[in-house]
């Protein structure tokens, strides 16, 4: 699903309060507000991704509880390991940098480059959807099927993390 970045920016602009609308008429202040809106859009996309990660963590916790009640303890260590990896990925996504985020930064990023970074973040969400799908499919798996599914989930999470780590290169390209 490709984001409509202009729609996201328009929604943010529509939500400005009255004082912001008046301030937008001040020369030079409009650019400041637009830059802040781009940061807000990026933050919203990353928060959406972070929420998906938390959803997967909760699903794994439910699975872990089910396995404990069934006395099927073989996969619990793998689930715990995946939970630890997810926690690290969650923190990376939630606290990722946008790039030169200072409002008065000497580095100027064009709208095209800002959109490139937002699109990269949106593609990451699509990539994490594969993890969500795998976790959903393995909820009723047990035994060797569960072990195999957990391995696939961990591989998909590590792939997502690697792609997310490449985000810094996209930031370096746009500044």
MIDOVO-395937 format. One record per residue (C-alpha): residue in one letter; x, y, z. Coordinates in pm, whole numbers, always signed. Example, Ala and Ser with C-alpha at 12.3 -4.5 7.8 and 13.67 -1.06 7.14 Angstrom:
! MIDOVO-395937
A;+1230;-450;+780
S;+1367;-106;+714
***
This chain:
! MIDOVO-395937
X;+0;+0;+0
X;+162;+323;-119
X;+98;+624;+105
X;-62;+939;-29
X;+190;+1174;+128
X;+12;+1485;+3
X;-309;+1363;+167
X;-122;+1302;+493
X;+28;+1653;+478
X;-311;+1805;+392
X;-468;+1626;+689
X;-199;+1769;+918
X;-255;+2117;+776
X;-631;+2086;+824
X;-576;+1998;+1189
X;-381;+2314;+1263
X;-541;+2532;+1519
X;-649;+2890;+1451
X;-330;+3051;+1583
X;-116;+2836;+1354
X;-327;+2948;+1058
X;-270;+3311;+1147
X;+103;+3248;+1201
X;+122;+3082;+859
X;+66;+3426;+710
X;+386;+3557;+868
X;+669;+3569;+611
X;+913;+3281;+659
X;+700;+3111;+920
X;+508;+2905;+665
X;+824;+2709;+573
X;+885;+2642;+940
X;+534;+2497;+976
X;+565;+2285;+661
X;+892;+2140;+786
X;+729;+2059;+1119
X;+444;+1888;+933
X;+693;+1666;+747
X;+846;+1564;+1079
X;+498;+1494;+1215
X;+416;+1279;+911
X;+738;+1081;+957
X;+667;+1039;+1328
X;+314;+917;+1254
X;+439;+659;+1004
X;+705;+533;+1245
X;+452;+519;+1529
X;+222;+314;+1305
X;+511;+71;+1244
X;+592;+63;+1617
X;+229;-20;+1693
X;+245;-314;+1451
X;+556;-440;+1630
X;+375;-422;+1965
X;+84;-615;+1817
X;+322;-894;+1715
X;+480;-892;+2061
X;+136;-930;+2218
X;+48;-1216;+1983
X;+370;-1393;+2079
X;+296;-1338;+2449
X;-49;-1494;+2402
X;+106;-1789;+2219
X;+362;-1826;+2496
X;+85;-1832;+2757
X;-112;-2090;+2557
X;+195;-2312;+2527
X;+262;-2283;+2901
X;-94;-2387;+2985
X;-64;-2681;+2745
X;+269;-2777;+2908
X;+437;-2750;+2566
X;+751;-2574;+2685
X;+982;-2657;+2394
X;+922;-2338;+2196
X;+913;-2092;+2486
X;+1283;-2013;+2465
X;+1251;-1934;+2093
X;+948;-1713;+2157
X;+1136;-1531;+2432
X;+1433;-1478;+2200
X;+1206;-1337;+1930
X;+1042;-1111;+2190
X;+1383;-970;+2282
X;+1467;-904;+1916
X;+1127;-737;+1870
X;+1187;-513;+2171
X;+1513;-390;+2019
X;+1350;-333;+1680
X;+1059;-153;+1847
X;+1296;+91;+2017
X;+1486;+150;+1693
X;+1166;+230;+1506
X;+1011;+440;+1779
X;+1318;+652;+1844
X;+1465;+668;+1493
X;+1598;+998;+1373
X;+1439;+1186;+1090
X;+1759;+1343;+964
X;+1851;+1707;+1020
X;+1559;+1764;+1251
X;+1648;+2104;+1388
X;+1404;+2369;+1274
X;+1688;+2607;+1205
X;+1928;+2350;+1066
X;+2164;+2476;+798
X;+2093;+2161;+602
X;+1794;+2205;+376
X;+1600;+1903;+256
X;+1382;+1937;-50
X;+1020;+1823;-47
X;+1118;+1547;-290
X;+1385;+1417;-51
X;+1151;+1442;+246
X;+895;+1241;+53
X;+1165;+986;-33
X;+1233;+929;+336
X;+862;+907;+416
X;+814;+656;+133
X;+1105;+447;+263
X;+941;+438;+606
X;+610;+340;+448
X;+776;+54;+258
X;+914;-67;+591
X;+559;-100;+719
X;+476;-316;+418
X;+779;-531;+491
X;+674;-577;+853
X;+331;-689;+734
X;+504;-1014;+632
X;+601;-1067;+998
X;+243;-997;+1107
X;+117;-1253;+854
X;+365;-1520;+966
X;+280;-1471;+1334
X;-91;-1488;+1259
X;-48;-1811;+1063
X;+151;-1984;+1337
X;-92;-1927;+1626
X;-229;-2281;+1607
X;+95;-2453;+1507
X;+259;-2692;+1751
X;+563;-2917;+1762
X;+797;-2909;+1463
X;+557;-2691;+1263
X;+578;-2428;+1539
X;+959;-2451;+1553
X;+976;-2398;+1177
X;+728;-2109;+1191
X;+924;-1941;+1472
X;+1241;-1967;+1267
X;+1064;-1802;+972
X;+932;-1525;+1196
X;+1275;-1454;+1342
X;+1430;-1448;+993
X;+1162;-1203;+873
X;+1215;-978;+1177
X;+1592;-974;+1127
X;+1539;-892;+758
X;+1311;-604;+860
X;+1570;-482;+1111
X;+1843;-491;+846
X;+1627;-291;+607
X;+1543;-46;+884
X;+1914;-4;+958
X;+1959;+97;+593
X;+1738;+396;+667
X;+2044;+590;+783
X;+2185;+561;+431
X;+1868;+711;+288
X;+1901;+996;+538
X;+2264;+1048;+435
X;+2161;+1060;+68
X;+1901;+1329;+124
X;+2113;+1564;+335
***
